[in-house]
Amino acid sequence: MSETYDVVLLVEQPLSRQDAGQVRGLHTDVADPLRYHVLLPVEDAAARVESALGSIAASEVLATPALVMDNENLEAMQRELLDQARDDVSDCIDRLSAVGCDVVGEVVTADPIDALISKVSEVGAAEVIVLTRSHVVAEFFHLDWTSRARRKLGVPVLHLLEHENFDEQAGGGEGVSGF
């Protein structure tokens, strides 16, 4: 009996059909049964509000109405974001299943890298794929998820950019963003 080849995917947003196909295409030569574990972090409602307030404060519009966010409204927003994240994980599972993958997924409420490390350890993952939008500043200073994961994990970590095929990504299709 062969062991399962586990791959953990840390995704920033739902996978497109193209993303799912490319992820599956990376493992066509894996002989062991293959299982993907999708982790999708929930956006933090407090951070979203803070960002909006910062944008308002930075604007030159003096007549902007005050944005009031009490605990009840903040909790409602957090529930809405959690529901959206659950739907997004379900979409990821559906898209990967559609291209023939054995896949499970979960919403992450903790620090994404801590959750990634925990999942890699839990399933004995053979590799990790981090799928994000391009974050040039974070990548430059090595504060992005991929750089943080590489410092903490002992398995290969591949960084792919969402919604770009391998040829469109820097590094000659290796999924490594460049400058």
Secondary structure, DSSP 8 states (H G I E B T S, - for coil): ----EEEEEEESS---HHHHHHHHHTTTT--S-EEEEEEEE---HHHHHHHHHHHHHHS--TT-------HHHHHHHHHHHHHHHHHHHHHHHHHHHHTT--EEEEEE-S-HHHHHHHHHHHHT-SEEEEEE---HHHHHTT-SHHHHHHHH-SS-EEEEETT--GGGSTTTSSS----
